Amino acid sequence: MGWIIAIIVGGVAGWLASKVMNRDASMGIFWNVVVGCIGSLIGNWLSGPLFGVQGSVQEFSLTGLIIAIIGAVVLLGIVNLVQRGRVR
């Protein structure tokens, strides 16, 4: 059951991050899920040591969703930097 929740929350986090980073037109549902799940890993990796906050997308919580969105925004910023040479 945790994987189904992770896919749904990852998709929502990836979609919201793509809206924030203005990349929604270039991403489909699959890439939103991928970006959200990888963003969750990045967000947990950053938020644990820096702020002492942990969140998981395998059991739904608002903290886990916010961490996943922030991690997905960081991931899309890195992708924009590599692809276009600038973060927008």
Secondary structure, DSSP 4 states (H G I P E B T S, - for coil): -HHHHHHHHHHHHHHHHHHHTT-GGG--HHHHHHHHHHHHHHHHHHHHHHH-----SSS--HHHHHHHHHHHHHHHHHHHHHHHSS--
